[in-house]
């Protein structure tokens, strides 16, 4: 987790924008966006008094939206982005921009003026409507969904602990409000249980190792390493996530599937010396 004080300390006279994820899609860890937004507000008052431009604040809320409450006023942000497929909508995105800052939105492509000169081309009406409807459903049902995510997430943690005991580790604490209720990064202690191998031999599990190298070689997620994990632990990590409709029965299937895969790897170590890293998932 970032330290808001460090961010403020690293702001310079030429700093014009600070951009921080609200929640990380690999780790589930949430950043103190509201606190940072308040600190930037105070800093900006001082900058304005000195004739300097205020620093704008953006957060990427893609992973958090639909799992926890996301309120632009409470977060004290100028810009916020979301992406539809993270909350059961179409695979398109949207950006919130403070009304008084709309003049700063400049096109990166030029041509026809159908979209108020922000970009050329015809509006993607179907995805726009779909994204709007998905966001409306989040607004109507978020608390219900969040309660189920917390309940199912706790059940997943309990089943993993009961099944694997001290042979696995949650990479980040799951007993805190600073982590999303649906996103879990775990690794198995046994050196034979590389993340990509665990998933390779799991017949019914759709998950990810967290990241994939463009070269196709086995490597650890830079996100996990920069979050404090060792290279060895990162190489053995997998990301598990649950959704608003996930059931306890499905969790039981998942845990049993992982147990079968781990058992296969530990009982047949000589068969699994090479392989490719499982690609990064882009689910919930």
C-alpha positions in Angstrom: 0.0 0.0 0.0 1.3 3.4 -0.9 2.0 6.1 1.7 0.1 9.3 0.9 2.8 11.3 2.6 5.4 9.9 0.3 3.2 10.9 -2.7 2.9 14.4 -1.5 6.6 14.6 -0.7 7.5 13.6 -4.3 5.2 16.2 -5.9 7.3 18.9 -7.6 6.6 22.3 -9.0 6.1 20.7 -12.4 3.8 17.9 -11.2 0.4 18.3 -13.0 -1.3 14.9 -12.3 -1.2 12.1 -9.7 -2.8 8.8 -10.8 -3.2 5.9 -8.4 -5.3 2.7 -8.7 -8.1 2.4 -6.2 -7.6 -1.4 -6.0 -5.1 -3.6 -7.7 -6.4 -6.3 -9.9 -3.7 -8.9 -9.0 -3.6 -8.4 -5.2 -6.9 -6.9 -4.3 -5.1 -4.3 -2.1 -6.9 -1.0 -1.9 -5.1 2.3 -1.8 -6.0 5.2 0.6 -7.4 7.3 -2.3 -9.7 9.4 -0.1 -6.8 10.3 2.3 -4.5 11.1 -0.6 -7.2 13.2 -2.2 -7.7 15.3 0.9 -3.9 15.8 1.2 -3.7 16.9 -2.4 -6.5 19.4 -1.8 -4.5 20.9 1.1 -1.4 21.0 -1.1 -3.2 22.6 -3.9 -4.5 25.5 -1.7 -0.9 26.2 -0.9 0.2 25.9 -4.6 -2.6 28.3 -5.8 -1.6 30.9 -3.2 1.9 30.8 -4.6 0.7 31.1 -8.2 1.3 27.5 -9.1 -1.1 25.2 -10.9 -3.1 22.7 -8.8 -2.2 19.0 -9.2 -5.1 17.0 -10.7 -5.9 13.6 -9.2 -7.0 10.5 -11.1 -7.9 7.0 -9.8 -8.5 3.8 -11.8 -11.5 2.2 -10.1 -11.9 -0.6 -12.6 -11.2 -3.4 -10.1 -13.1 -1.9 -7.2 -16.3 -0.7 -8.9 -19.1 -3.2 -8.3 -17.4 -4.7 -5.2 -17.2 -1.8 -2.9 -18.7 1.7 -2.7 -17.1 4.1 -5.2 -18.0 7.8 -4.6 -16.0 10.5 -6.5 -16.9 13.1 -3.9 -15.8 10.9 -1.0 -12.6 10.0 -2.8 -11.8 13.6 -3.6 -10.7 12.8 -7.2 -10.9 14.9 -10.4 -11.0 11.9 -12.7 -12.1 8.3 -12.3 -12.1 5.5 -14.8 -14.1 2.2 -14.9 -14.4 -0.7 -17.3 -17.6 -2.5 -18.0 -16.5 -6.2 -18.0 -15.4 -5.8 -14.3 -19.0 -5.4 -13.2 -20.9 -7.6 -15.7 -21.2 -5.1 -18.5 -19.8 -4.9 -22.0 -16.0 -4.6 -22.5 -15.8 -0.9 -22.8 -14.8 1.9 -20.4 -15.9 5.2 -19.1 -14.2 8.2 -17.5 -15.6 10.6 -14.9 -14.4 14.1 -15.2 -15.2 17.0 -12.9 -17.5 19.3 -14.8 -15.2 22.3 -14.4 -12.3 20.4 -15.9 -14.1 19.2 -19.1 -12.1 21.8 -21.0 -9.0 19.9 -20.3 -10.2 16.8 -22.2 -8.4 17.0 -25.5 -8.7 14.5 -28.4 -5.9 12.2 -29.4 -7.5 11.3 -32.7 -8.9 14.0 -35.1 -11.5 13.9 -37.8 -15.3 14.0 -37.9 -17.0 16.0 -35.1 -19.8 13.6 -34.3 -18.7 13.2 -30.7 -18.4 16.9 -29.8 -14.9 16.9 -31.3 -13.5 14.6 -28.6 -12.9 11.9 -31.2 -13.8 10.9 -34.7 -16.1 8.0 -35.6 -19.6 6.9 -34.7 -20.6 6.3 -31.1 -20.7 2.7 -29.9 -24.3 3.0 -28.8 -24.9 -0.6 -27.8 -21.9 -0.7 -25.5 -22.7 2.8 -24.1 -26.2 1.7 -23.2 -25.0 -1.6 -21.8 -22.4 0.0 -19.6 -24.9 2.5 -18.3 -27.4 -0.3 -17.4 -24.6 -2.3 -15.7 -23.7 0.7 -13.7 -27.3 1.3 -12.7 -27.5 -2.3 -11.5 -24.4 -1.8 -9.4 -26.1 1.3 -7.9 -29.2 -0.7 -7.1 -27.7 -3.9 -5.8 -24.2 -3.1 -4.6 -24.8 -3.7 -0.9 -26.5 -7.1 -1.6 -23.6 -8.1 -3.9 -21.0 -6.9 -1.4 -22.5 -8.9 1.4 -22.4 -12.1 -0.7 -18.8 -11.3 -1.8 -17.7 -11.0 1.8 -19.5 -14.2 2.8 -18.2 -16.2 -0.1 -14.7 -14.8 0.3 -14.6 -15.8 3.9 -15.8 -19.2 3.0 -13.1 -19.6 0.4 -10.5 -18.5 3.0 -11.8 -21.0 5.5 -11.9 -23.9 3.0 -8.4 -23.1 1.8 -7.1 -23.0 5.3 -8.8 -26.2 6.3 -7.7 -28.1 3.2 -4.1 -26.9 2.8 -3.2 -25.7 6.3 0.3 -24.4 6.6 1.2 -25.6 3.1 -0.2 -22.4 1.5 -0.1 -18.7 2.2 -2.4 -15.7 1.5 0.0 -13.2 0.0 -2.0 -10.3 1.4 -4.2 -10.2 4.5 -7.8 -11.1 3.8 -9.0 -9.9 7.2 -8.9 -6.2 6.5 -11.0 -3.5 4.8 -8.0 -2.6 2.8 -8.4 -5.6 0.5 -11.3 -6.2 -1.9 -13.6 -8.9 -0.7 -13.5 -10.9 -3.9 -9.8 -11.0 -4.9 -7.2 -13.3 -3.4 -3.6 -13.8 -4.2 -2.2 -17.1 -2.8 0.8 -19.3 -3.2 1.7 -22.9 -2.1 4.8 -23.4 0.0 6.1 -26.5 -1.8 8.7 -25.4 -4.5 7.2 -27.9 -6.9 3.9 -26.0 -6.9 4.6 -23.2 -9.4 1.6 -21.2 -10.1 1.3 -22.0 -13.8 1.7 -25.7 -13.0 -1.0 -25.7 -10.4 -3.4 -24.2 -12.9 -2.2 -26.4 -15.7 -3.2 -29.5 -13.8 -6.4 -28.1 -12.4 -9.2 -29.5 -14.5 -12.1 -27.2 -13.5 -10.4 -24.0 -12.3 -10.3 -20.8 -14.3 -7.8 -18.5 -12.6 -4.5 -16.7 -13.4 -1.0 -16.5 -12.2 -1.4 -12.8 -12.0 0.8 -11.9 -15.0 2.4 -13.2 -18.2 5.7 -12.3 -19.8 5.6 -11.3 -23.4 8.4 -13.8 -24.0 6.3 -16.7 -22.9 8.9 -17.8 -20.4 8.1 -18.6 -16.8 8.6 -15.5 -14.7 7.2 -13.8 -11.6 4.7 -11.0 -11.6 6.4 -7.6 -11.2 3.4 -6.4 -9.3 3.8 -9.1 -6.7 7.5 -8.5 -6.4 7.1 -4.8 -6.1 4.4 -5.5 -3.4 7.1 -7.2 -1.3 6.9 -10.8 -2.3 10.1 -12.7 -3.0 10.6 -13.9 -6.6 10.1 -17.5 -5.5 6.8 -16.7 -3.8 5.6 -14.7 -6.8 6.4 -17.5 -9.2 4.2 -19.9 -7.1 1.3 -17.4 -6.8 -2.1 -17.7 -8.3 -5.0 -15.2 -8.2 -8.5 -16.4 -7.3 -11.6 -14.3 -7.5 -15.3 -14.8 -6.7 -18.3 -13.1 -8.1 -21.7 -11.8 -6.9 -23.3 -15.2 -7.8 -20.6 -17.5 -6.6 -21.9 -20.3 -4.4 -20.3 -22.4 -1.6 -20.8 -25.4 -3.8 -18.6 -23.8 -6.4 -16.0 -23.0 -3.8 -15.9 -26.6 -2.7 -15.3 -27.7 -6.4 -12.5 -25.1 -6.7 -10.7 -26.2 -3.5 -11.0 -29.9 -4.4 -9.7 -29.2 -7.9 -6.7 -27.3 -6.5 -6.0 -30.0 -3.9 -6.0 -32.6 -6.7 -3.6 -30.5 -8.8 -1.2 -29.9 -5.8 -1.3 -33.6 -4.9 -0.4 -34.5 -8.5 2.5 -32.1 -8.6 4.0 -33.2 -5.3 3.6 -36.9 -6.1 5.1 -36.6 -9.6 7.8 -33.9 -9.4 10.0 -35.2 -12.2 7.2 -34.8 -14.8 7.0 -31.0 -14.4 10.4 -29.4 -14.9 9.4 -27.1 -17.8 6.3 -25.3 -19.0 4.9 -21.9 -19.9 3.4 -19.4 -17.6 -0.4 -19.3 -17.6 -1.7 -16.1 -19.1 -3.0 -13.2 -17.1 -6.7 -13.5 -16.5 -8.9 -10.4 -16.9 -12.0 -11.5 -15.0 -13.6 -9.9 -12.0 
